[in-house]
Amino acid sequence: MSTTDRRTLIVDAAIDLIATQGLRALTHRALDTALDLPTGSASYYFRTKRALIEAIVDRITTRSREDFTAAQLTPTDPIDPDTTAAGIAVWLDRLLTDRRNHLITRHALTLDLLSDPDLHPRLARSLFSTERARNLFDAMGIRDPATAAADFIALLEGAIFDRFAGSRASLAAGTPESIRQLTNLVTICFRGVMP
C-alpha cells in the first residue's frame, strides 16, 4: 500500500472513529487498533494529533469539492429555480446518505476548534462553497447575491444538521420523502429571494 493510500486509510478511520465514539476517542493508538496496524503506525504518518486533525479537515474539504463536481450542479441558462432546487436536494440527500460520518465529525471538530484561527475557518468553509452560491444567485438576477449566498449557506448548514442530529433525524436519507423535504426547503429559500 502506498504512503498516500495508508494516510487516506488512517484519516478515513479517524473520521469514522470520531463519528462513532466522539472526539475524545481519537488517539493514534485507537487508530492503530481500529485498522489492525502495528503500534505506532498512525503516529508515523501523523506525528501529532494536530497533524491528524488538519488531515481530517483537508479530507472533508476535498471530498466535498469532489462530490459537488460529480453532482454536476451547473445551473441552466436561464436558471430554473425548481430544477435547481431539486438538483441541490438530491445532492444534499446523497451527502446525508454517503457522508454521514463526515458531517458528524465536521460538527464535532467545528465546536472543538472554535478558538483556532487557522482550522476553524477552513472547517467552516469545508462543506459548501459561498462562491458557487454567490454565482448561482448572481445568475438568478438577485440584487445582493453575496448576502443571498451567505443566507443560503446558513440555511443548508442548519438543514443538514437538523437531518442528521436534529428534530428531523428520523427522516431517513435516501428516500423520496427525504428529497421532497429538502427540495421544499431549497425552493422556499429561492422564492424568498427571487425578484
ROSE-4610 file (N, C-alpha, C; in Angstrom, 1 decimal, always signed):
// ROSE-4610
residu = [M/M/M/S/S/S/T/T/T/T/T/T/D/D/D/R/R/R/R/R/R/T/T/T/L/L/L/I/I/I/V/V/V/D/D/D/A/A/A/A/A/A/I/I/I/D/D/D/L/L/L/I/I/I/A/A/A/T/T/T/Q/Q/Q/G/G/G/L/L/L/R/R/R/A/A/A/L/L/L/T/T/T/H/H/H/R/R/R/A/A/A/L/L/L/D/D/D/T/T/T/A/A/A/L/L/L/D/D/D/L/L/L/P/P/P/T/T/T/G/G/G/S/S/S/A/A/A/S/S/S/Y/Y/Y/Y/Y/Y/F/F/F/R/R/R/T/T/T/K/K/K/R/R/R/A/A/A/L/L/L/I/I/I/E/E/E/A/A/A/I/I/I/V/V/V/D/D/D/R/R/R/I/I/I/T/T/T/T/T/T/R/R/R/S/S/S/R/R/R/E/E/E/D/D/D/F/F/F/T/T/T/A/A/A/A/A/A/Q/Q/Q/L/L/L/T/T/T/P/P/P/T/T/T/D/D/D/P/P/P/I/I/I/D/D/D/P/P/P/D/D/D/T/T/T/T/T/T/A/A/A/A/A/A/G/G/G/I/I/I/A/A/A/V/V/V/W/W/W/L/L/L/D/D/D/R/R/R/L/L/L/L/L/L/T/T/T/D/D/D/R/R/R/R/R/R/N/N/N/H/H/H/L/L/L/I/I/I/T/T/T/R/R/R/H/H/H/A/A/A/L/L/L/T/T/T/L/L/L/D/D/D/L/L/L/L/L/L/S/S/S/D/D/D/P/P/P/D/D/D/L/L/L/H/H/H/P/P/P/R/R/R/L/L/L/A/A/A/R/R/R/S/S/S/L/L/L/F/F/F/S/S/S/T/T/T/E/E/E/R/R/R/A/A/A/R/R/R/N/N/N/L/L/L/F/F/F/D/D/D/A/A/A/M/M/M/G/G/G/I/I/I/R/R/R/D/D/D/P/P/P/A/A/A/T/T/T/A/A/A/A/A/A/A/A/A/D/D/D/F/F/F/I/I/I/A/A/A/L/L/L/L/L/L/E/E/E/G/G/G/A/A/A/I/I/I/F/F/F/D/D/D/R/R/R/F/F/F/A/A/A/G/G/G/S/S/S/R/R/R/A/A/A/S/S/S/L/L/L/A/A/A/A/A/A/G/G/G/T/T/T/P/P/P/E/E/E/S/S/S/I/I/I/R/R/R/Q/Q/Q/L/L/L/T/T/T/N/N/N/L/L/L/V/V/V/T/T/T/I/I/I/C/C/C/F/F/F/R/R/R/G/G/G/V/V/V/M/M/M/P/P/P]
num = [1/1/1/2/2/2/3/3/3/4/4/4/5/5/5/6/6/6/7/7/7/8/8/8/9/9/9/10/10/10/11/11/11/12/12/12/13/13/13/14/14/14/15/15/15/16/16/16/17/17/17/18/18/18/19/19/19/20/20/20/21/21/21/22/22/22/23/23/23/24/24/24/25/25/25/26/26/26/27/27/27/28/28/28/29/29/29/30/30/30/31/31/31/32/32/32/33/33/33/34/34/34/35/35/35/36/36/36/37/37/37/38/38/38/39/39/39/40/40/40/41/41/41/42/42/42/43/43/43/44/44/44/45/45/45/46/46/46/47/47/47/48/48/48/49/49/49/50/50/50/51/51/51/52/52/52/53/53/53/54/54/54/55/55/55/56/56/56/57/57/57/58/58/58/59/59/59/60/60/60/61/61/61/62/62/62/63/63/63/64/64/64/65/65/65/66/66/66/67/67/67/68/68/68/69/69/69/70/70/70/71/71/71/72/72/72/73/73/73/74/74/74/75/75/75/76/76/76/77/77/77/78/78/78/79/79/79/80/80/80/81/81/81/82/82/82/83/83/83/84/84/84/85/85/85/86/86/86/87/87/87/88/88/88/89/89/89/90/90/90/91/91/91/92/92/92/93/93/93/94/94/94/95/95/95/96/96/96/97/97/97/98/98/98/99/99/99/100/100/100/101/101/101/102/102/102/103/103/103/104/104/104/105/105/105/106/106/106/107/107/107/108/108/108/109/109/109/110/110/110/111/111/111/112/112/112/113/113/113/114/114/114/115/115/115/116/116/116/117/117/117/118/118/118/119/119/119/120/120/120/121/121/121/122/122/122/123/123/123/124/124/124/125/125/125/126/126/126/127/127/127/128/128/128/129/129/129/130/130/130/131/131/131/132/132/132/133/133/133/134/134/134/135/135/135/136/136/136/137/137/137/138/138/138/139/139/139/140/140/140/141/141/141/142/142/142/143/143/143/144/144/144/145/145/145/146/146/146/147/147/147/148/148/148/149/149/149/150/150/150/151/151/151/152/152/152/153/153/153/154/154/154/155/155/155/156/156/156/157/157/157/158/158/158/159/159/159/160/160/160/161/161/161/162/162/162/163/163/163/164/164/164/165/165/165/166/166/166/167/167/167/168/168/168/169/169/169/170/170/170/171/171/171/172/172/172/173/173/173/174/174/174/175/175/175/176/176/176/177/177/177/178/178/178/179/179/179/180/180/180/181/181/181/182/182/182/183/183/183/184/184/184/185/185/185/186/186/186/187/187/187/188/188/188/189/189/189/190/190/190/191/191/191/192/192/192/193/193/193/194/194/194/195/195/195]
x = [+0.8/+0.0/+0.9/+0.6/+1.4/+1.2/+2.1/+2.0/+0.8/+0.4/-0.8/-2.0/-2.1/-3.2/-3.3/-2.2/-2.1/-2.6/-2.1/-2.6/-4.1/-4.6/-6.0/-6.8/-6.3/-7.0/-7.0/-5.9/-5.9/-6.8/-6.8/-7.7/-9.2/-9.5/-10.9/-11.3/-10.4/-10.7/-10.8/-10.1/-10.2/-11.5/-12.0/-13.3/-14.4/-14.3/-15.3/-15.2/-14.0/-13.8/-14.5/-14.3/-14.9/-16.4/-16.9/-18.3/-19.0/-18.4/-19.0/-18.7/-17.5/-17.1/-16.9/-16.8/-16.6/-15.2/-15.0/-13.7/-12.6/-13.0/-12.1/-11.5/-12.2/-11.7/-10.6/-10.3/-9.3/-7.9/-7.3/-5.9/-5.1/-3.8/-3.1/-3.2/-3.2/-3.3/-4.7/-5.8/-7.1/-7.2/-6.5/-6.4/-5.7/-4.5/-3.8/-4.6/-5.4/-6.2/-7.4/-8.0/-9.2/-8.8/-7.5/-7.1/-6.2/-6.0/-5.2/-3.8/-3.2/-1.9/-0.9/+0.4/+1.3/+1.3/+1.6/+1.6/+2.6/+2.1/+3.0/+2.8/+2.0/+1.8/+1.1/+0.0/-0.7/+0.2/+1.0/+1.8/+3.0/+3.4/+4.4/+4.0/+2.7/+2.2/+1.7/+1.2/+0.7/+1.4/+2.4/+3.2/+2.5/+1.5/+0.8/-0.7/-1.5/-2.9/-3.3/-2.6/-2.9/-2.7/-1.7/-1.4/-2.6/-3.0/-4.1/-5.4/-5.7/-6.9/-6.8/-5.7/-5.5/-5.8/-5.3/-5.6/-7.1/-7.8/-9.2/-9.9/-9.6/-10.2/-9.9/-8.7/-8.4/-9.2/-9.4/-10.1/-11.6/-12.2/-13.6/-13.8/-12.9/-13.0/-12.8/-11.8/-11.6/-12.7/-13.3/-14.4/-15.6/-15.8/-17.0/-16.8/-15.7/-15.5/-15.6/-15.1/-15.3/-16.7/-17.4/-18.9/-19.7/-19.4/-20.1/-19.9/-18.6/-18.3/-18.9/-18.9/-19.6/-21.1/-21.7/-23.1/-23.5/-22.6/-22.8/-24.0/-23.9/-24.9/-24.7/-24.3/-24.1/-25.5/-25.8/-27.1/-27.4/-28.6/-29.0/-29.1/-29.1/-29.3/-30.5/-31.6/-31.7/-32.0/-31.8/-32.0/-33.4/-33.6/-35.0/-34.9/-35.5/-35.3/-35.8/-36.9/-37.4/-36.5/-35.9/-35.0/-33.7/-33.2/-32.0/-32.2/-33.4/-33.7/-33.7/-34.3/-34.4/-33.0/-32.1/-30.8/-30.0/-30.1/-29.4/-29.9/-31.2/-31.8/-31.3/-31.2/-30.6/-29.2/-28.4/-27.0/-26.9/-27.8/-27.8/-28.2/-29.2/-29.6/-28.5/-27.7/-26.6/-25.5/-25.3/-24.4/-24.8/-26.1/-26.6/-26.5/-26.6/-26.5/-25.1/-24.3/-22.9/-21.8/-22.1/-21.0/-21.5/-22.4/-22.9/-21.8/-20.8/-19.7/-18.9/-18.7/-18.1/-18.8/-20.1/-21.0/-20.8/-20.9/-20.8/-19.5/-18.4/-17.1/-16.8/-17.3/-17.1/-17.8/-19.0/-19.6/-18.9/-18.4/-17.7/-16.4/-15.7/-14.5/-14.7/-15.8/-16.1/-16.3/-17.0/-17.1/-15.8/-15.1/-13.8/-12.8/-12.8/-11.8/-12.3/-13.4/-13.9/-12.8/-11.9/-10.9/-9.6/-9.6/-8.4/-8.5/-7.7/-7.8/-7.5/-6.8/-6.5/-7.5/-7.7/-8.5/-10.0/-10.5/-11.9/-12.4/-11.9/-12.4/-12.3/-11.2/-11.1/-12.2/-12.5/-13.6/-14.9/-15.1/-16.4/-16.7/-15.7/-15.9/-15.8/-15.6/-15.3/-16.4/-17.6/-18.8/-19.4/-19.7/-20.4/-19.5/-19.7/-18.9/-19.7/-19.3/-20.0/-19.9/-18.7/-18.5/-19.5/-19.7/-20.6/-22.0/-22.4/-23.7/-23.9/-22.9/-23.0/-23.1/-22.4/-22.6/-24.0/-24.5/-25.9/-26.9/-26.8/-27.7/-27.5/-26.3/-26.0/-26.7/-26.6/-27.2/-28.7/-29.2/-30.7/-31.2/-30.2/-30.6/-30.9/-30.4/-30.7/-29.8/-30.5/-29.8/-28.6/-28.6/-27.4/-27.0/-26.3/-26.0/-25.1/-24.3/-23.4/-24.2/-25.1/-26.0/-26.8/-27.4/-28.3/-27.5/-26.2/-25.4/-25.1/-24.7/-24.4/-25.6/-26.8/-28.0/-28.3/-28.1/-28.4/-27.5/-26.2/-25.3/-25.7/-26.1/-26.6/-27.8/-28.7/-29.9/-29.5/-28.5/-28.1/-27.4/-26.6/-25.9/-26.9/-27.9/-29.0/-29.8/-30.1/-30.9/-30.2/-28.9/-28.1/-28.0/-27.7/-27.6/-28.9/-30.0/-31.4/-31.6/-31.1/-31.4/-30.5/-29.3/-28.5/-28.5/-28.9/-28.8/-29.9/-30.8/-31.8/-33.2/-34.2/-35.6/-36.0/-35.4/-35.7/-34.8/-34.0/-33.0/-33.7/-35.0/-35.7/-36.1/-36.1/-36.4/-35.2/-35.4/-34.3/-33.9/-32.5/-32.0/-32.0/-32.0/-32.1/-33.5/-34.4/-35.8/-36.5/-37.6/-38.3/-38.8/-39.1/-39.6/-38.5/-37.3/-36.1/-35.8/-35.8/-35.5/-36.7/-37.9/-39.0/-38.9/-38.5/-38.4/-37.2/-36.1/-35.0/-35.3/-36.0/-36.4/-37.4/-38.3/-39.2/-38.5/-37.5/-36.8/-36.0/-35.3/-34.5/-35.4/-36.5/-37.4/-38.0/-38.3/-38.8/-37.7/-36.5/-35.4/-35.3/-35.3/-35.2/-36.4/-37.6/-38.7/-38.6/-38.0/-37.9/-36.9/-36.0/-35.0/-35.3/-36.1/-36.4/-37.0/-36.5/-37.1/-38.5]
y = [-1.2/+0.0/+1.2/+2.2/+3.4/+4.3/+5.2/+6.1/+6.9/+7.4/+8.2/+7.4/+6.2/+5.3/+5.0/+4.8/+4.5/+5.7/+6.9/+8.1/+8.3/+8.1/+8.3/+7.3/+6.0/+5.0/+5.4/+6.0/+6.4/+7.6/+8.5/+9.7/+9.3/+8.4/+7.9/+7.2/+6.4/+5.7/+6.7/+7.8/+8.8/+9.5/+9.8/+10.3/+9.4/+8.1/+7.2/+7.0/+7.1/+6.9/+8.1/+9.3/+10.5/+10.4/+10.0/+10.0/+8.9/+7.8/+6.8/+6.8/+7.3/+7.3/+8.6/+9.7/+11.0/+11.5/+12.8/+13.3/+12.9/+12.6/+12.1/+10.8/+10.0/+8.7/+8.7/+9.9/+10.0/+10.0/+8.9/+8.7/+7.9/+8.1/+7.3/+5.8/+5.4/+4.0/+3.5/+4.3/+3.8/+3.6/+4.4/+4.2/+2.9/+2.7/+1.5/+0.3/+0.3/-0.8/-1.0/+0.1/+0.0/-0.5/-0.2/-0.6/-1.9/-2.4/-3.6/-3.4/-2.2/-1.8/-2.0/-2.2/-2.3/-1.0/-1.1/+0.0/+1.1/+2.3/+3.4/+3.8/+3.0/+3.3/+4.6/+4.9/+6.2/+7.3/+7.2/+8.3/+8.5/+7.4/+7.5/+8.4/+8.3/+9.1/+10.5/+10.6/+11.8/+12.0/+12.7/+12.8/+13.4/+14.3/+14.9/+14.7/+14.9/+14.9/+16.1/+17.2/+18.4/+18.1/+17.4/+17.0/+16.1/+15.2/+14.3/+15.1/+16.1/+16.9/+17.7/+18.3/+19.0/+18.2/+16.9/+16.0/+15.7/+15.6/+15.3/+16.5/+17.7/+18.9/+18.9/+18.6/+18.6/+17.5/+16.4/+15.2/+15.6/+16.2/+16.6/+17.6/+18.6/+19.6/+19.0/+18.2/+17.6/+16.8/+15.9/+15.1/+16.0/+17.1/+17.9/+18.5/+19.0/+19.6/+18.5/+17.3/+16.2/+15.8/+15.7/+15.4/+16.4/+17.7/+18.8/+18.7/+18.5/+18.4/+17.2/+16.1/+14.9/+15.0/+15.9/+16.1/+16.9/+17.5/+18.3/+19.3/+20.1/+21.1/+22.4/+22.4/+23.6/+24.1/+25.4/+26.0/+26.1/+25.9/+26.1/+27.6/+27.9/+29.3/+29.4/+30.1/+30.8/+29.8/+30.3/+29.5/+29.1/+27.8/+27.3/+27.0/+27.8/+27.6/+26.2/+25.7/+24.4/+23.3/+23.3/+22.3/+22.4/+23.6/+23.8/+23.3/+23.7/+23.2/+21.7/+21.1/+19.6/+19.0/+19.6/+19.0/+19.2/+20.4/+20.6/+19.6/+19.4/+18.5/+17.1/+16.6/+15.3/+15.2/+16.3/+16.3/+16.3/+17.1/+17.1/+15.8/+15.1/+13.8/+12.8/+12.9/+12.0/+12.3/+13.5/+13.9/+13.2/+13.3/+12.7/+11.2/+10.6/+9.1/+8.6/+9.2/+8.7/+9.2/+10.4/+11.0/+11.4/+10.7/+11.0/+11.1/+10.2/+10.3/+11.6/+12.0/+13.3/+14.5/+14.4/+15.5/+15.5/+14.4/+14.3/+14.8/+14.3/+14.7/+16.1/+16.7/+18.1/+18.9/+18.6/+19.4/+19.2/+18.0/+17.9/+18.7/+18.7/+19.5/+21.0/+21.3/+22.8/+23.4/+22.7/+23.2/+23.2/+22.1/+21.9/+23.0/+23.4/+24.3/+25.8/+26.1/+27.5/+28.5/+28.3/+29.3/+29.2/+28.3/+28.0/+28.9/+29.9/+30.9/+30.3/+29.2/+28.6/+27.5/+26.5/+25.3/+25.6/+26.5/+26.7/+27.3/+28.4/+28.9/+27.9/+27.1/+26.1/+25.1/+24.7/+23.7/+24.3/+25.5/+26.2/+26.3/+26.4/+26.5/+25.2/+24.1/+22.8/+22.1/+22.4/+21.7/+22.3/+23.6/+24.4/+25.5/+25.9/+26.9/+28.2/+29.2/+30.5/+31.1/+30.9/+31.5/+30.9/+29.6/+29.0/+29.4/+29.5/+30.0/+31.5/+32.3/+33.7/+33.7/+32.8/+32.8/+32.4/+31.4/+30.9/+32.1/+32.8/+33.9/+35.1/+35.3/+36.3/+35.9/+34.6/+34.2/+34.2/+34.2/+34.3/+35.7/+36.7/+38.1/+38.7/+38.1/+38.6/+39.8/+40.8/+42.2/+42.1/+41.4/+41.3/+39.8/+39.3/+37.8/+37.4/+38.3/+37.9/+37.6/+38.5/+38.2/+37.0/+36.9/+35.7/+34.4/+34.4/+33.3/+32.9/+33.9/+33.7/+33.1/+33.7/+33.2/+31.8/+31.5/+30.2/+29.1/+29.4/+28.5/+28.3/+29.3/+29.2/+28.2/+28.4/+27.5/+26.1/+25.8/+24.5/+23.8/+24.6/+24.1/+23.7/+24.5/+24.2/+23.0/+22.9/+21.8/+20.5/+20.5/+19.3/+18.8/+19.8/+19.4/+18.9/+19.5/+19.1/+17.6/+17.3/+15.9/+14.8/+15.2/+14.1/+14.1/+15.2/+15.3/+16.1/+16.6/+17.5/+16.8/+17.6/+17.1/+16.3/+16.4/+15.6/+14.4/+14.0/+12.9/+11.6/+11.5/+10.2/+10.1/+11.2/+11.2/+10.6/+9.3/+8.6/+9.2/+9.4/+9.9/+8.8/+9.2/+8.2/+7.7/+8.5/+8.2/+9.3/+9.0/+10.1/+11.2/+10.8/+11.8/+12.7/+12.2/+13.0/+14.0/+13.6/+14.5/+15.5/+15.1/+16.1/+17.1/+16.8/+17.7/+18.7/+18.2/+19.1/+20.0/+19.5/+20.3/+21.4/+21.1/+22.1/+23.2/+22.9/+23.8/+24.8/+24.2/+25.0/+25.8/+25.3/+26.1/+27.3/+27.1/+28.2/+29.3/+28.9/+29.8/+30.6/+29.9/+30.6/+31.5/+31.1/+32.0/+33.3/+33.1/+34.2/+35.3/+34.9/+35.9/+36.3/+35.7/+36.0/+37.3/+38.1/+39.4/+39.4]
z = [+0.0/+0.0/+0.0/-0.8/-0.9/+0.3/+0.5/+1.6/+1.6/+0.4/+0.2/+0.6/+0.1/+0.4/+1.9/+2.6/+4.0/+4.8/+4.4/+5.0/+4.9/+3.7/+3.5/+4.3/+4.4/+5.2/+6.7/+7.2/+8.6/+8.8/+7.9/+8.0/+8.0/+7.1/+7.0/+8.3/+8.8/+10.1/+11.2/+11.2/+12.2/+12.1/+10.9/+10.8/+11.3/+11.0/+11.5/+13.0/+13.6/+15.0/+15.7/+15.3/+15.9/+15.8/+14.6/+14.3/+15.2/+15.5/+16.3/+17.8/+18.1/+19.6/+20.2/+19.4/+19.9/+19.7/+19.9/+19.7/+20.7/+21.9/+22.9/+22.6/+21.7/+21.4/+20.4/+19.7/+18.7/+19.3/+19.2/+19.6/+18.5/+18.4/+17.5/+17.8/+19.1/+19.4/+19.0/+19.2/+18.8/+17.3/+16.5/+15.1/+14.7/+15.4/+15.1/+15.4/+16.5/+16.9/+15.9/+15.5/+14.6/+13.2/+12.8/+11.5/+11.6/+12.8/+13.0/+12.4/+12.7/+12.3/+13.5/+13.2/+14.3/+15.1/+16.4/+17.3/+16.7/+16.7/+16.2/+14.8/+14.1/+12.6/+12.4/+13.1/+12.9/+13.2/+14.3/+14.7/+13.7/+13.0/+12.0/+10.8/+10.4/+9.3/+9.8/+11.0/+11.6/+12.9/+13.0/+14.2/+15.4/+15.2/+16.3/+16.0/+17.1/+16.9/+16.0/+16.1/+15.3/+13.8/+13.5/+12.1/+11.6/+12.4/+12.1/+11.9/+12.7/+12.6/+11.3/+11.0/+9.8/+8.6/+8.6/+7.5/+7.4/+8.6/+8.5/+7.9/+8.3/+7.7/+6.1/+5.7/+4.3/+3.6/+4.2/+3.6/+3.4/+4.4/+4.4/+3.3/+3.2/+2.2/+0.8/+0.6/-0.7/-1.2/-0.3/-0.6/-1.0/-0.3/-0.5/-1.9/-2.3/-3.6/-4.7/-4.5/-5.4/-5.6/-4.5/-4.6/-5.3/-5.0/-5.7/-7.2/-7.6/-9.0/-9.7/-9.0/-9.5/-9.6/-8.8/-8.8/-10.1/-10.7/-11.9/-11.7/-10.7/-10.4/-11.0/-12.3/-13.1/-13.4/-13.0/-13.3/-14.8/-15.2/-16.5/-16.8/-18.1/-18.5/-19.4/-19.0/-17.7/-16.6/-15.4/-14.2/-14.0/-13.9/-13.5/-12.0/-11.1/-9.7/-9.2/-9.8/-9.3/-9.7/-10.9/-11.3/-10.5/-10.3/-9.5/-8.1/-7.5/-6.1/-6.0/-7.0/-7.0/-7.1/-7.9/-8.0/-6.7/-6.1/-4.8/-3.8/-3.8/-2.8/-2.9/-4.2/-4.4/-3.9/-4.2/-3.7/-2.2/-1.5/-0.1/+0.5/-0.1/+0.3/+0.2/-0.9/-1.1/+0.0/+0.3/+1.4/+2.7/+3.0/+4.3/+4.2/+3.1/+2.9/+2.9/+2.1/+1.8/+2.8/+3.3/+4.1/+5.5/+6.1/+7.4/+8.4/+8.4/+9.4/+9.2/+7.9/+7.7/+8.3/+8.2/+8.8/+10.3/+10.9/+12.4/+12.9/+12.2/+12.6/+12.4/+11.3/+11.0/+12.1/+12.5/+13.6/+14.9/+15.2/+16.5/+16.5/+15.3/+15.2/+15.2/+14.5/+14.4/+15.8/+16.7/+18.1/+18.8/+18.6/+19.4/+18.9/+17.7/+17.1/+17.0/+17.7/+17.7/+17.9/+18.7/+19.0/+18.2/+17.2/+16.4/+15.1/+15.0/+13.9/+12.6/+12.5/+11.2/+10.8/+11.7/+11.3/+11.3/+12.3/+12.3/+11.0/+10.5/+9.2/+8.1/+8.0/+7.0/+7.1/+8.3/+8.5/+8.3/+8.7/+8.4/+6.9/+6.1/+4.7/+3.9/+4.7/+4.0/+3.3/+3.6/+3.1/+1.9/+2.0/+1.0/+0.5/-0.8/-1.4/-1.5/-0.7/-0.8/-2.2/-2.8/-4.1/-5.1/-5.1/-6.0/-5.8/-4.5/-4.2/-4.6/-4.5/-4.9/-6.5/-7.2/-8.6/-9.0/-8.3/-8.6/-8.4/-7.3/-7.1/-8.0/-8.4/-9.4/-10.7/-11.1/-12.4/-12.3/-11.1/-10.9/-10.9/-11.0/-11.0/-9.6/-8.6/-7.2/-7.0/-6.5/-6.3/-5.4/-4.4/-3.5/-3.4/-4.4/-4.4/-3.2/-2.7/-1.6/-0.4/+0.0/+1.1/+1.0/-0.2/-0.5/-0.4/-0.9/-0.8/+0.7/+1.5/+2.9/+3.6/+3.3/+4.0/+3.5/+2.2/+1.7/+2.3/+2.5/+3.1/+4.6/+5.3/+6.6/+6.7/+5.7/+5.6/+5.4/+4.5/+4.2/+5.4/+6.1/+7.3/+8.3/+8.6/+9.5/+9.1/+7.8/+7.3/+7.4/+7.1/+7.2/+8.7/+9.6/+11.0/+11.5/+11.1/+11.5/+11.1/+9.9/+9.3/+9.9/+10.4/+11.0/+12.5/+13.1/+14.6/+15.2/+14.4/+15.0/+15.0/+14.9/+15.1/+13.9/+12.7/+11.6/+11.4/+12.4/+12.2/+11.9/+12.3/+12.0/+10.5/+9.8/+8.4/+7.6/+7.1/+6.5/+5.2/+5.1/+3.9/+2.8/+1.6/+0.5/+0.2/+0.6/+0.4/-0.4/-1.1/-1.8/-0.8/+0.4/+1.4/+1.8/+1.9/+2.2/+1.1/-0.1/-1.2/-1.3/-1.1/-1.2/-0.1/+1.1/+2.2/+1.9/+1.4/+1.1/-0.1/-1.1/-2.3/-1.9/-1.0/-0.5/+0.2/+1.0/+1.8/+0.9/-0.1/-1.0/-1.9/-2.3/-3.2/-2.4/-1.1/-0.3/-0.2/+0.0/+0.0/-1.3/-2.4/-3.7/-3.9/-3.6/-3.8/-2.9/-1.8/-0.9/-1.3/-2.3/-2.7/-4.2/-4.9/-6.3/-6.4/-7.5/-7.7/-8.1]
